[in-house]
């Protein structure tokens, strides 16, 4: 068979081609997407480890770990409600088709109730500790107000500035300065012009801040009533005082609801203009939710009594023994209240119509009792139950839950107004899923950045400012005291 030799020019071209291909392959190997992905994955891993260390260090100072998880669930409940309420009004689903499931989808609005109970519980702990034990100093009012301001002001005012500038610039006009002043001074819950305006959750921050202003006065009044009594008699009287506050709150809710719904009505010898001023400060548009805070304060009283005064008392032993029953009763009451709530809001259960007149007065109290029973069962419950709420990732969400609470609804509203119209041809459940995808890629990262860049620096400032405790300084409960109330054995 004849041998064919390559011409010299062809051989030279072949060599150059192979050299070029070899060089190209080497370049491709060096800039391989997998290489970049590995490098990116390594960088992302270091970033996540750093963030994990940061979050864990922030959690380390929290005295009752399960409450971080409870706070996260309260925030997520409100977020779930806002997604479901928005998609319901966009006709993506109908509560009349599945009343039981719908009651669960829409009950998340009462996560606000759980927030208020948590605030009452946590903020009353140092005060009730001083009331029940003479060894504990009275908390510093100056420290209390400054730390509360550093907690709630920065993220709120930054979000208010951004939302007004980008979406509601009319509030910069002189005609709206009165409403703007109410937002700045945390009275946006008290007038129709500002209630649930700019950002729906803002009104709850007004209620929260007003409770902050009131709490030291309530604690001081309780102290003046009890100061001459021996320590052993104070616990039942504190509980009785809080029961009276709850009764007062229910009376104000019933009274305030009537006069808000009947703007022409007035009291004998009290002009309507004067009544409106009273309503502004003691009721607002939907109440000041003092019954919720008082239930949290009542739980704090029982919790502190078991930690500081009588760790082996019959009350504490009974609460430990029946904690799971209390937890179950709270869940059962929460389920019943969810059905009542659904019928009140959308009229899906006609067989509950006879109870509608009572809902405006007792509905909030019913939810507060349900959440209060669950919280008490959790605090005194077995370690397995507490472990669920102490899950690391749930506690992480609890850290930035305040920012998530502030930012999630404007982002949901933006999606509903500007993105959903482009998805109108899709299946309704696919659109519903897009809402959750949007929340995941916008609300969660933005909330975390808000915590990292706004909340956290001011929280650290407060910790440095009061480092070393001083009067009213340290954590309300020490490690040993927490173990007394939260035994490891189920």
Secondary structure, 3 states (H helix, E strand, C coil): CCCCCCCHHHHHHHHHHHHHHHHHHHHHHHCCHHHHHHHHHHHHHHHHHHHHHHHHHHHCCCCCCHHHHHHHHHHHHHHHHHHHHHHHHCCCCCCCCCHHHHHHHHHHHHHHHHHHHHHHHHHHHHHHHHHHCCCCCCCCHHHHHHHHHHHHHHHHHHHHHHHHHHHCHHHHCHHHHHHHHHHHCCCCCCCCCCCCCCCCCHHHHHHHHHHHHHHHHHHHHHHHHHCCCCHHHHHHHHHHHHHHHHHHHHHHHHHHHHHHHCCCCCECCECHHHHHHHHHHHCCCCCCCHHHHHHHHHHHHHHHHHHHHCCCCHHHHHHHHCHHHHHHHHHHHHHHHHHHHHHHHHCCCHHHHHHHHHHHHHHHHHHHHHHHHHHHHHHCCCHHHHHHHCCHHHHHHHHCHHHHHHHHHHHHHHHHHHHHHHHCCCCHHHHHHHHHHHHHHHHHHHHHHHHHHHHHHHHHHHHHHCCCCCCCCCCCCCHHHHHHHCCCCC
